[in-house]
Amino acid sequence: MAQAAQKEEISFPPELIAFIDEWKVKPGSLIMILHKTQETYGYISRAAAEQLSLLTGIPLARIYGVITFYHFFKTTKPGKHKISVCMGTACYLKGGQDLLEEARSLLGISGGEVSEDGLFSVDQVRCVGCCGLAPVMVIDNDTYGKLTKEMLPGIIAKYRS
Ligand code: FES
């Protein structure tokens, strides 16, 4: 007989629970609560969303409506190294899309997903504030500018070791 899928349990840290208690009575609180939850875990898992629904009384469907509307919110655990490819106007015009596709292809992943080894996730972001270096990519806290596709394998290799 097939076993029912085990439901993932999550227990929020006291600081997050206190934050939710403080904010849930304020108008427009859901966004703030979701930000805090993502700050705590790096993403918002199904179990976390269910727990939020329980603690706030906000229907799960509404929580998912907000999570999926704003690209900022992640529903999957990010990779150990977060690669952000800038798709602001300057970077886009100088080949940002090619960089994004090359990075995903090198790592074997598509948008919002994580490489199989859990080491990398790739996202596109808006202007990161150094347009003079376009096209730009950020890995963790390191910024790389004036990039070409050919430079990506060497840069990514540094984060594998
Ligand atoms: S558009 Fe990419 S850094 Fe500004």
Backbone and ligand atoms as CSV (ligand in chain L), in Angstrom:
chain,resi,resn,atom,element,x,y,z
A,1,MET,N,N,0.842,-1.201,0.000
A,1,MET,CA,C,0.000,0.000,0.000
A,1,MET,C,C,0.878,1.252,0.000
A,2,ALA,N,N,0.499,2.219,-0.827
A,2,ALA,CA,C,1.307,3.440,-0.924
A,2,ALA,C,C,1.204,4.245,0.369
A,3,GLN,N,N,2.339,4.782,0.781
A,3,GLN,CA,C,2.358,5.614,1.982
A,3,GLN,C,C,2.008,7.049,1.635
A,4,ALA,N,N,1.258,7.683,2.517
A,4,ALA,CA,C,0.953,9.095,2.284
A,4,ALA,C,C,2.231,9.909,2.436
A,5,ALA,N,N,2.371,10.956,1.613
A,5,ALA,CA,C,3.558,11.808,1.697
A,5,ALA,C,C,3.609,12.462,3.073
A,6,GLN,N,N,4.807,12.446,3.662
A,6,GLN,CA,C,4.986,13.056,4.978
A,6,GLN,C,C,4.937,14.570,4.845
A,7,LYS,N,N,4.156,15.185,5.696
A,7,LYS,CA,C,4.055,16.627,5.668
A,7,LYS,C,C,5.247,17.218,6.408
A,8,GLU,N,N,5.906,18.168,5.726
A,8,GLU,CA,C,7.080,18.784,6.338
A,8,GLU,C,C,6.642,19.696,7.477
A,9,GLU,N,N,7.310,19.546,8.611
A,9,GLU,CA,C,6.979,20.388,9.769
A,9,GLU,C,C,8.019,21.489,9.879
A,10,ILE,N,N,7.608,22.608,10.378
A,10,ILE,CA,C,8.562,23.685,10.573
A,10,ILE,C,C,8.196,24.396,11.870
A,11,SER,N,N,9.210,24.747,12.658
A,11,SER,CA,C,8.866,25.564,13.818
A,11,SER,C,C,9.703,26.843,13.752
A,12,PHE,N,N,9.008,27.933,13.676
A,12,PHE,CA,C,9.673,29.221,13.502
A,12,PHE,C,C,10.461,29.597,14.750
A,13,PRO,N,N,11.604,30.294,14.572
A,13,PRO,CA,C,12.341,30.786,15.743
A,13,PRO,C,C,11.515,31.856,16.463
A,14,PRO,N,N,11.715,31.998,17.795
A,14,PRO,CA,C,10.920,32.944,18.581
A,14,PRO,C,C,10.931,34.361,18.017
A,15,GLU,N,N,12.063,34.759,17.456
A,15,GLU,CA,C,12.171,36.135,16.937
A,15,GLU,C,C,11.233,36.347,15.731
A,16,LEU,N,N,11.094,35.309,14.913
A,16,LEU,CA,C,10.186,35.423,13.767
A,16,LEU,C,C,8.732,35.422,14.245
A,17,ILE,N,N,8.444,34.586,15.224
A,17,ILE,CA,C,7.076,34.547,15.766
A,17,ILE,C,C,6.709,35.899,16.383
A,18,ALA,N,N,7.640,36.510,17.097
A,18,ALA,CA,C,7.377,37.820,17.705
A,18,ALA,C,C,7.122,38.860,16.621
A,19,PHE,N,N,7.893,38.788,15.537
A,19,PHE,CA,C,7.730,39.731,14.431
A,19,PHE,C,C,6.332,39.576,13.815
A,20,ILE,N,N,5.938,38.318,13.601
A,20,ILE,CA,C,4.617,38.048,13.013
A,20,ILE,C,C,3.519,38.574,13.938
A,21,ASP,N,N,3.660,38.315,15.244
A,21,ASP,CA,C,2.654,38.784,16.208
A,21,ASP,C,C,2.521,40.300,16.168
A,22,GLU,N,N,3.658,40.959,16.026
A,22,GLU,CA,C,3.635,42.415,16.011
A,22,GLU,C,C,2.993,42.950,14.732
A,23,TRP,N,N,3.295,42.292,13.593
A,23,TRP,CA,C,2.874,42.832,12.302
A,23,TRP,C,C,1.507,42.360,11.830
A,24,LYS,N,N,1.044,41.222,12.301
A,24,LYS,CA,C,-0.168,40.653,11.691
A,24,LYS,C,C,-1.413,41.519,11.895
A,25,VAL,N,N,-1.360,42.411,12.868
A,25,VAL,CA,C,-2.532,43.266,13.111
A,25,VAL,C,C,-2.467,44.569,12.303
A,26,LYS,N,N,-1.361,44.788,11.608
A,26,LYS,CA,C,-1.221,46.043,10.855
A,26,LYS,C,C,-1.645,45.851,9.402
A,27,PRO,N,N,-2.208,46.897,8.792
A,27,PRO,CA,C,-2.589,46.766,7.383
A,27,PRO,C,C,-1.352,46.565,6.501
A,28,GLY,N,N,-1.486,45.765,5.463
A,28,GLY,CA,C,-0.366,45.534,4.538
A,28,GLY,C,C,0.752,44.741,5.165
A,29,SER,N,N,0.426,43.979,6.204
A,29,SER,CA,C,1.472,43.291,6.960
A,29,SER,C,C,2.077,42.091,6.235
A,30,LEU,N,N,1.318,41.504,5.301
A,30,LEU,CA,C,1.769,40.240,4.713
A,30,LEU,C,C,3.135,40.371,4.045
A,31,ILE,N,N,3.332,41.454,3.300
A,31,ILE,CA,C,4.613,41.650,2.614
A,31,ILE,C,C,5.757,41.693,3.622
A,32,MET,N,N,5.563,42.444,4.701
A,32,MET,CA,C,6.609,42.558,5.718
A,32,MET,C,C,6.922,41.187,6.319
A,33,ILE,N,N,5.867,40.435,6.590
A,33,ILE,CA,C,6.035,39.107,7.196
A,33,ILE,C,C,6.745,38.156,6.226
A,34,LEU,N,N,6.406,38.257,4.958
A,34,LEU,CA,C,7.064,37.396,3.967
A,34,LEU,C,C,8.545,37.758,3.825
A,35,HIS,N,N,8.839,39.065,3.852
A,35,HIS,CA,C,10.242,39.495,3.782
A,35,HIS,C,C,11.030,38.922,4.954
A,36,LYS,N,N,10.457,39.022,6.123
A,36,LYS,CA,C,11.152,38.545,7.321
A,36,LYS,C,C,11.351,37.029,7.259
A,37,THR,N,N,10.352,36.335,6.763
A,37,THR,CA,C,10.455,34.877,6.658
A,37,THR,C,C,11.560,34.500,5.669
A,38,GLN,N,N,11.595,35.202,4.533
A,38,GLN,CA,C,12.636,34.886,3.552
A,38,GLN,C,C,14.020,35.264,4.079
A,39,GLU,N,N,14.082,36.333,4.829
A,39,GLU,CA,C,15.357,36.739,5.437
A,39,GLU,C,C,15.838,35.643,6.404
A,40,THR,N,N,14.907,35.015,7.081
A,40,THR,CA,C,15.252,33.977,8.059
A,40,THR,C,C,15.725,32.694,7.395
A,41,TYR,N,N,15.035,32.267,6.328
A,41,TYR,CA,C,15.327,30.959,5.725
A,41,TYR,C,C,15.999,31.029,4.351
A,42,GLY,N,N,16.019,32.215,3.748
A,42,GLY,CA,C,16.581,32.328,2.400
A,42,GLY,C,C,15.546,32.066,1.320
A,43,TYR,N,N,14.395,31.535,1.708
A,43,TYR,CA,C,13.296,31.277,0.777
A,43,TYR,C,C,12.050,30.989,1.613
A,44,ILE,N,N,10.910,30.811,0.943
A,44,ILE,CA,C,9.679,30.521,1.677
A,44,ILE,C,C,9.173,29.149,1.235
A,45,SER,N,N,9.399,28.180,2.070
A,45,SER,CA,C,8.995,26.805,1.739
A,45,SER,C,C,7.485,26.661,1.890
A,46,ARG,N,N,6.982,25.565,1.363
A,46,ARG,CA,C,5.550,25.263,1.507
A,46,ARG,C,C,5.181,25.193,3.006
A,47,ALA,N,N,6.040,24.519,3.780
A,47,ALA,CA,C,5.772,24.382,5.217
A,47,ALA,C,C,5.749,25.752,5.892
A,48,ALA,N,N,6.652,26.643,5.483
A,48,ALA,CA,C,6.682,27.983,6.080
A,48,ALA,C,C,5.421,28.756,5.704
A,49,ALA,N,N,4.988,28.622,4.446
A,49,ALA,CA,C,3.782,29.325,4.002
A,49,ALA,C,C,2.568,28.824,4.792
A,50,GLU,N,N,2.501,27.510,5.014
A,50,GLU,CA,C,1.376,26.947,5.777
A,50,GLU,C,C,1.393,27.453,7.221
A,51,GLN,N,N,2.589,27.509,7.785
A,51,GLN,CA,C,2.719,27.987,9.158
A,51,GLN,C,C,2.312,29.465,9.252
A,52,LEU,N,N,2.701,30.246,8.247
A,52,LEU,CA,C,2.320,31.661,8.217
A,52,LEU,C,C,0.805,31.805,8.168
A,53,SER,N,N,0.183,30.951,7.364
A,53,SER,CA,C,-1.266,30.990,7.237
A,53,SER,C,C,-1.920,30.718,8.598
A,54,LEU,N,N,-1.384,29.716,9.298
A,54,LEU,CA,C,-1.914,29.378,10.631
A,54,LEU,C,C,-1.753,30.538,11.614
A,55,LEU,N,N,-0.560,31.130,11.600
A,55,LEU,CA,C,-0.254,32.164,12.592
A,55,LEU,C,C,-0.955,33.493,12.323
A,56,THR,N,N,-1.229,33.767,11.041
A,56,THR,CA,C,-1.815,35.074,10.705
A,56,THR,C,C,-3.308,34.992,10.404
A,57,GLY,N,N,-3.783,33.782,10.094
A,57,GLY,CA,C,-5.186,33.648,9.691
A,57,GLY,C,C,-5.405,34.062,8.239
A,58,ILE,N,N,-4.309,34.337,7.522
A,58,ILE,CA,C,-4.427,34.704,6.097
A,58,ILE,C,C,-4.490,33.410,5.284
A,59,PRO,N,N,-5.472,33.277,4.384
A,59,PRO,CA,C,-5.587,32.031,3.616
A,59,PRO,C,C,-4.309,31.739,2.824
A,60,LEU,N,N,-3.958,30.439,2.749
A,60,LEU,CA,C,-2.741,30.021,2.049
A,60,LEU,C,C,-2.745,30.507,0.591
A,61,ALA,N,N,-3.907,30.470,-0.052
A,61,ALA,CA,C,-3.993,30.892,-1.449
A,61,ALA,C,C,-3.588,32.359,-1.601
A,62,ARG,N,N,-3.948,33.173,-0.615
A,62,ARG,CA,C,-3.594,34.590,-0.701
A,62,ARG,C,C,-2.083,34.773,-0.490
A,63,ILE,N,N,-1.535,33.990,0.419
A,63,ILE,CA,C,-0.086,34.055,0.657
A,63,ILE,C,C,0.658,33.680,-0.628
A,64,TYR,N,N,0.217,32.599,-1.285
A,64,TYR,CA,C,0.873,32.196,-2.535
A,64,TYR,C,C,0.641,33.207,-3.646
A,65,GLY,N,N,-0.504,33.867,-3.616
A,65,GLY,CA,C,-0.778,34.909,-4.605
A,65,GLY,C,C,0.281,35.997,-4.535
A,66,VAL,N,N,0.649,36.382,-3.314
A,66,VAL,CA,C,1.650,37.437,-3.132
A,66,VAL,C,C,3.052,36.907,-3.468
A,67,ILE,N,N,3.355,35.711,-2.993
A,67,ILE,CA,C,4.698,35.144,-3.240
A,67,ILE,C,C,4.967,35.027,-4.741
A,68,THR,N,N,3.976,34.589,-5.492
A,68,THR,CA,C,4.213,34.372,-6.915
A,68,THR,C,C,4.133,35.667,-7.713
A,69,PHE,N,N,3.471,36.686,-7.165
A,69,PHE,CA,C,3.376,37.968,-7.877
A,69,PHE,C,C,4.723,38.694,-7.864
A,70,TYR,N,N,5.389,38.677,-6.718
A,70,TYR,CA,C,6.670,39.373,-6.596
A,70,TYR,C,C,7.818,38.403,-6.837
A,71,HIS,N,N,8.615,38.680,-7.864
A,71,HIS,CA,C,9.721,37.782,-8.202
A,71,HIS,C,C,10.772,37.707,-7.108
A,72,PHE,N,N,10.751,38.698,-6.224
A,72,PHE,CA,C,11.735,38.723,-5.145
A,72,PHE,C,C,11.618,37.481,-4.265
A,73,PHE,N,N,10.403,37.005,-4.082
A,73,PHE,CA,C,10.205,35.878,-3.169
A,73,PHE,C,C,10.546,34.551,-3.852
A,74,LYS,N,N,11.258,33.700,-3.121
A,74,LYS,CA,C,11.692,32.405,-3.653
A,74,LYS,C,C,10.950,31.290,-2.926
A,75,THR,N,N,10.560,30.278,-3.684
A,75,THR,CA,C,9.883,29.143,-3.046
A,75,THR,C,C,10.799,27.919,-3.007
A,76,THR,N,N,11.985,28.052,-3.594
A,76,THR,CA,C,12.944,26.948,-3.497
A,76,THR,C,C,14.216,27.448,-2.824
A,77,LYS,N,N,14.865,26.555,-2.135
A,77,LYS,CA,C,16.076,26.912,-1.413
A,77,LYS,C,C,17.151,27.370,-2.404
A,78,PRO,N,N,17.738,28.560,-2.180
A,78,PRO,CA,C,18.762,29.020,-3.119
A,78,PRO,C,C,20.042,28.199,-3.001
A,79,GLY,N,N,20.869,28.257,-4.050
A,79,GLY,CA,C,22.143,27.547,-4.014
A,79,GLY,C,C,23.076,28.178,-2.983
A,80,LYS,N,N,24.146,27.469,-2.678
A,80,LYS,CA,C,25.132,27.994,-1.726
A,80,LYS,C,C,25.685,29.322,-2.257
A,81,HIS,N,N,25.893,29.400,-3.566
A,81,HIS,CA,C,26.355,30.641,-4.192
A,81,HIS,C,C,25.240,31.176,-5.086
A,82,LYS,N,N,24.886,32.431,-4.852
A,82,LYS,CA,C,23.806,33.035,-5.635
A,82,LYS,C,C,24.404,33.875,-6.751
A,83,ILE,N,N,24.101,33.492,-7.985
A,83,ILE,CA,C,24.575,34.244,-9.142
A,83,ILE,C,C,23.438,35.142,-9.615
A,84,SER,N,N,23.700,36.438,-9.680
A,84,SER,CA,C,22.697,37.384,-10.167
A,84,SER,C,C,23.229,38.030,-11.436
A,85,VAL,N,N,22.534,37.807,-12.534
A,85,VAL,CA,C,22.943,38.413,-13.799
A,85,VAL,C,C,22.092,39.657,-14.003
A,86,CYS,N,N,22.762,40.783,-14.208
A,86,CYS,CA,C,22.036,42.040,-14.356
A,86,CYS,C,C,21.359,42.112,-15.721
A,87,MET,N,N,20.059,42.419,-15.680
A,87,MET,CA,C,19.304,42.569,-16.922
A,87,MET,C,C,18.736,43.983,-17.015
A,88,GLY,N,N,19.372,44.916,-16.318
A,88,GLY,CA,C,19.003,46.325,-16.486
A,88,GLY,C,C,19.332,46.751,-17.912
A,89,THR,N,N,18.877,47.929,-18.305
A,89,THR,CA,C,18.984,48.331,-19.720
A,89,THR,C,C,20.418,48.264,-20.247
A,90,ALA,N,N,21.367,48.872,-19.534
A,90,ALA,CA,C,22.754,48.912,-20.031
A,90,ALA,C,C,23.304,47.505,-20.197
A,91,CYS,N,N,23.071,46.659,-19.209
A,91,CYS,CA,C,23.603,45.295,-19.268
A,91,CYS,C,C,22.883,44.475,-20.330
A,92,TYR,N,N,21.584,44.673,-20.432
A,92,TYR,CA,C,20.819,43.943,-21.443
A,92,TYR,C,C,21.352,44.259,-22.838
A,93,LEU,N,N,21.583,45.566,-23.086
A,93,LEU,CA,C,22.050,45.986,-24.411
A,93,LEU,C,C,23.459,45.475,-24.705
A,94,LYS,N,N,24.219,45.193,-23.662
A,94,LYS,CA,C,25.593,44.718,-23.883
A,94,LYS,C,C,25.734,43.205,-23.701
A,95,GLY,N,N,24.626,42.492,-23.770
A,95,GLY,CA,C,24.731,41.026,-23.807
A,95,GLY,C,C,24.333,40.306,-22.528
A,96,GLY,N,N,23.594,40.959,-21.654
A,96,GLY,CA,C,23.168,40.327,-20.399
A,96,GLY,C,C,22.421,39.027,-20.625
A,97,GLN,N,N,21.573,39.013,-21.643
A,97,GLN,CA,C,20.779,37.802,-21.910
A,97,GLN,C,C,21.685,36.619,-22.265
A,98,ASP,N,N,22.725,36.892,-23.065
A,98,ASP,CA,C,23.676,35.828,-23.436
A,98,ASP,C,C,24.380,35.289,-22.199
A,99,LEU,N,N,24.746,36.201,-21.295
A,99,LEU,CA,C,25.421,35.775,-20.063
A,99,LEU,C,C,24.506,34.882,-19.231
A,100,LEU,N,N,23.247,35.306,-19.126
A,100,LEU,CA,C,22.272,34.555,-18.343
A,100,LEU,C,C,22.117,33.142,-18.906
A,101,GLU,N,N,21.954,33.061,-20.227
A,101,GLU,CA,C,21.770,31.747,-20.850
A,101,GLU,C,C,23.016,30.887,-20.698
A,102,GLU,N,N,24.186,31.524,-20.844
A,102,GLU,CA,C,25.436,30.764,-20.724
A,102,GLU,C,C,25.613,30.228,-19.296
A,103,ALA,N,N,25.318,31.081,-18.307
A,103,ALA,CA,C,25.464,30.653,-16.906
A,103,ALA,C,C,24.521,29.488,-16.622
A,104,ARG,N,N,23.282,29.608,-17.070
A,104,ARG,CA,C,22.318,28.522,-16.839
A,104,ARG,C,C,22.750,27.249,-17.553
A,105,SER,N,N,23.248,27.412,-18.776
A,105,SER,CA,C,23.661,26.252,-19.538
A,105,SER,C,C,24.870,25.568,-18.885
A,106,LEU,N,N,25.848,26.367,-18.446
A,106,LEU,CA,C,27.032,25.783,-17.788
A,106,LEU,C,C,26.648,25.004,-16.536
A,107,LEU,N,N,25.625,25.488,-15.832
A,107,LEU,CA,C,25.244,24.870,-14.563
A,107,LEU,C,C,24.093,23.877,-14.725
A,108,GLY,N,N,23.545,23.807,-15.928
A,108,GLY,CA,C,22.466,22.857,-16.204
A,108,GLY,C,C,21.178,23.193,-15.468
A,109,ILE,N,N,20.882,24.484,-15.329
A,109,ILE,CA,C,19.652,24.858,-14.621
A,109,ILE,C,C,18.857,25.884,-15.424
A,110,SER,N,N,17.578,26.008,-15.079
A,110,SER,CA,C,16.770,27.056,-15.694
A,110,SER,C,C,16.268,27.984,-14.595
A,111,GLY,N,N,15.553,29.032,-14.993
A,111,GLY,CA,C,15.233,30.133,-14.079
A,111,GLY,C,C,14.752,29.743,-12.695
A,112,GLY,N,N,15.330,30.355,-11.691
A,112,GLY,CA,C,14.862,30.179,-10.330
A,112,GLY,C,C,15.202,28.831,-9.721
A,113,GLU,N,N,15.948,27.992,-10.447
A,113,GLU,CA,C,16.268,26.678,-9.904
A,113,GLU,C,C,17.704,26.638,-9.421
A,114,VAL,N,N,18.049,25.516,-8.875
A,114,VAL,CA,C,19.361,25.362,-8.256
A,114,VAL,C,C,20.095,24.236,-8.971
A,115,SER,N,N,21.416,24.361,-9.092
A,115,SER,CA,C,22.186,23.292,-9.730
A,115,SER,C,C,22.045,22.009,-8.907
A,116,GLU,N,N,22.228,20.884,-9.569
A,116,GLU,CA,C,21.977,19.598,-8.920
A,116,GLU,C,C,22.793,19.402,-7.639
A,117,ASP,N,N,24.010,19.947,-7.626
A,117,ASP,CA,C,24.863,19.797,-6.445
A,117,ASP,C,C,24.524,20.815,-5.353
A,118,GLY,N,N,23.526,21.664,-5.611
A,118,GLY,CA,C,23.088,22.644,-4.609
A,118,GLY,C,C,24.043,23.825,-4.450
A,119,LEU,N,N,25.060,23.880,-5.316
A,119,LEU,CA,C,26.079,24.932,-5.146
A,119,LEU,C,C,25.666,26.288,-5.707
A,120,PHE,N,N,24.869,26.279,-6.796
A,120,PHE,CA,C,24.569,27.547,-7.468
A,120,PHE,C,C,23.078,27.714,-7.760
A,121,SER,N,N,22.619,28.966,-7.627
A,121,SER,CA,C,21.330,29.322,-8.206
A,121,SER,C,C,21.564,30.572,-9.050
A,122,VAL,N,N,20.796,30.702,-10.101
A,122,VAL,CA,C,20.970,31.826,-11.025
A,122,VAL,C,C,19.675,32.615,-11.115
A,123,ASP,N,N,19.797,33.922,-10.960
A,123,ASP,CA,C,18.636,34.792,-11.085
A,123,ASP,C,C,18.991,35.979,-11.956
A,124,GLN,N,N,17.969,36.575,-12.530
A,124,GLN,CA,C,18.206,37.842,-13.206
A,124,GLN,C,C,17.745,38.958,-12.282
A,125,VAL,N,N,18.487,40.042,-12.294
A,125,VAL,CA,C,18.147,41.170,-11.426
A,125,VAL,C,C,18.134,42.448,-12.256
A,126,ARG,N,N,17.546,43.488,-11.670
A,126,ARG,CA,C,17.563,44.806,-12.325
A,126,ARG,C,C,18.856,45.501,-11.960
A,127,CYS,N,N,19.108,46.640,-12.562
A,127,CYS,CA,C,20.370,47.384,-12.405
A,127,CYS,C,C,20.983,47.254,-11.009
A,128,VAL,N,N,22.245,46.836,-10.971
A,128,VAL,CA,C,22.925,46.711,-9.685
A,128,VAL,C,C,23.804,47.928,-9.393
A,129,GLY,N,N,23.703,48.958,-10.234
A,129,GLY,CA,C,24.317,50.242,-9.915
A,129,GLY,C,C,25.726,50.460,-10.440
A,130,CYS,N,N,26.187,49.594,-11.341
A,130,CYS,CA,C,27.507,49.873,-11.936
A,130,CYS,C,C,27.420,49.683,-13.446
A,131,CYS,N,N,26.535,50.478,-14.057
A,131,CYS,CA,C,26.234,50.349,-15.487
A,131,CYS,C,C,27.474,50.566,-16.354
A,132,GLY,N,N,28.441,51.361,-15.854
A,132,GLY,CA,C,29.663,51.616,-16.617
A,132,GLY,C,C,30.459,50.344,-16.858
A,133,LEU,N,N,30.164,49.306,-16.078
A,133,LEU,CA,C,30.879,48.032,-16.216
A,133,LEU,C,C,30.061,47.000,-16.999
A,134,ALA,N,N,28.957,47.416,-17.573
A,134,ALA,CA,C,28.052,46.470,-18.243
A,134,ALA,C,C,28.775,45.637,-19.307
A,135,PRO,N,N,28.404,44.365,-19.437
A,135,PRO,CA,C,27.394,43.649,-18.654
A,135,PRO,C,C,27.986,43.115,-17.332
A,136,VAL,N,N,27.122,43.082,-16.329
A,136,VAL,CA,C,27.571,42.809,-14.973
A,136,VAL,C,C,26.889,41.564,-14.403
A,137,MET,N,N,27.641,40.851,-13.575
A,137,MET,CA,C,27.097,39.685,-12.872
A,137,MET,C,C,27.625,39.753,-11.440
A,138,VAL,N,N,26.790,39.368,-10.482
A,138,VAL,CA,C,27.218,39.369,-9.085
A,138,VAL,C,C,27.142,37.931,-8.582
A,139,ILE,N,N,28.219,37.470,-7.956
A,139,ILE,CA,C,28.176,36.158,-7.288
A,139,ILE,C,C,28.432,36.421,-5.811
A,140,ASP,N,N,27.444,36.041,-4.991
A,140,ASP,CA,C,27.489,36.362,-3.555
A,140,ASP,C,C,27.731,37.873,-3.408
A,141,ASN,N,N,28.892,38.278,-2.866
A,141,ASN,CA,C,29.137,39.724,-2.750
A,141,ASN,C,C,30.185,40.230,-3.739
A,142,ASP,N,N,30.543,39.409,-4.725
A,142,ASP,CA,C,31.569,39.802,-5.693
A,142,ASP,C,C,30.907,40.256,-6.986
A,143,THR,N,N,31.350,41.409,-7.483
A,143,THR,CA,C,30.785,41.954,-8.716
A,143,THR,C,C,31.790,41.783,-9.861
A,144,TYR,N,N,31.303,41.263,-10.989
A,144,TYR,CA,C,32.144,41.086,-12.169
A,144,TYR,C,C,31.580,41.931,-13.301
A,145,GLY,N,N,32.440,42.735,-13.914
A,145,GLY,CA,C,31.972,43.618,-14.983
A,145,GLY,C,C,32.697,43.373,-16.290
A,146,LYS,N,N,32.177,44.032,-17.337
A,146,LYS,CA,C,32.704,43.915,-18.710
A,146,LYS,C,C,32.910,42.438,-19.068
A,147,LEU,N,N,31.885,41.674,-18.803
A,147,LEU,CA,C,31.979,40.221,-18.967
A,147,LEU,C,C,31.731,39.773,-20.397
A,148,THR,N,N,32.338,38.663,-20.737
A,148,THR,CA,C,31.982,37.947,-21.958
A,148,THR,C,C,31.604,36.520,-21.540
A,149,LYS,N,N,30.886,35.858,-22.418
A,149,LYS,CA,C,30.479,34.472,-22.117
A,149,LYS,C,C,31.690,33.590,-21.826
A,150,GLU,N,N,32.773,33.887,-22.550
A,150,GLU,CA,C,33.980,33.051,-22.427
A,150,GLU,C,C,34.598,33.140,-21.034
A,151,MET,N,N,34.301,34.213,-20.306
A,151,MET,CA,C,34.900,34.375,-18.975
A,151,MET,C,C,34.153,33.568,-17.897
A,152,LEU,N,N,32.929,33.160,-18.199
A,152,LEU,CA,C,32.102,32.540,-17.155
A,152,LEU,C,C,32.649,31.219,-16.589
A,153,PRO,N,N,33.122,30.282,-17.436
A,153,PRO,CA,C,33.586,29.016,-16.845
A,153,PRO,C,C,34.679,29.235,-15.801
A,154,GLY,N,N,35.625,30.121,-16.074
A,154,GLY,CA,C,36.714,30.379,-15.131
A,154,GLY,C,C,36.217,31.004,-13.841
A,155,ILE,N,N,35.280,31.928,-13.961
A,155,ILE,CA,C,34.753,32.602,-12.759
A,155,ILE,C,C,33.975,31.602,-11.905
A,156,ILE,N,N,33.108,30.834,-12.550
A,156,ILE,CA,C,32.286,29.866,-11.802
A,156,ILE,C,C,33.166,28.818,-11.128
A,157,ALA,N,N,34.251,28.432,-11.801
A,157,ALA,CA,C,35.143,27.403,-11.251
A,157,ALA,C,C,35.720,27.838,-9.894
A,158,LYS,N,N,35.951,29.148,-9.738
A,158,LYS,CA,C,36.521,29.639,-8.461
A,158,LYS,C,C,35.605,29.330,-7.269
A,159,TYR,N,N,34.292,29.258,-7.541
A,159,TYR,CA,C,33.332,29.042,-6.451
A,159,TYR,C,C,33.050,27.560,-6.212
A,160,ARG,N,N,33.547,26.731,-7.114
A,160,ARG,CA,C,33.343,25.283,-6.932
A,160,ARG,C,C,34.299,24.727,-5.899
A,161,SER,N,N,35.471,25.377,-5.803
A,161,SER,CA,C,36.493,24.799,-4.916
A,161,SER,C,C,36.307,25.283,-3.493
L,1,FES,S1,S,22.075,48.015,-15.954
L,1,FES,FE1,FE,23.414,46.532,-15.168
L,1,FES,S2,S,24.499,47.594,-13.665
L,1,FES,FE2,FE,23.083,49.056,-14.374
